């Protein structure tokens, strides 16, 4: 149909968890913190982070987007998803930190396809990334909504 998207709503409820673990490094944290203007010494200075009770430098909460988007690619790039990324606009992103992301963490991500709603030739795709540590403990939850334009939108 003209104007409709090809997004597959049958994938609602599916969980994608095949992305390899993400190993967090102090260098990646420092680069991200600099890019977003997060100047806290907790992001750059291991001694300051240890003095605050952390094992190493901690990431700004929004660093989780790096991990989440890497994992979301497993879903978005899946041919069965029907998502043409050239027609995608990020509509919303929210973070719930359960604990700080610390340099040295190995983080695992499960991407949940929570909803696909289509209106006026635009599919709103809601995902939830549950990021956990090696022990399975929750670290950060990232919810995201993508707006996928149809061919005439």
GIQUI-V725766 format. One record per helix or strand. SS is the DSSP state (2 for helix, 1 for strand). FROM is the first residue (numbers start at 1). TO is the last residue. If there is no record, write none. Layout:
SS&FROM&TO, SS&FROM&TO
This chain:
2&9&11, 1&15&16, 1&22&23, 2&26&36, 2&41&43, 2&46&51, 1&58&58, 2&61&76, 2&79&81, 2&85&87, 1&88&97, 1&102&102, 1&106&119, 1&122&132, 1&138&149
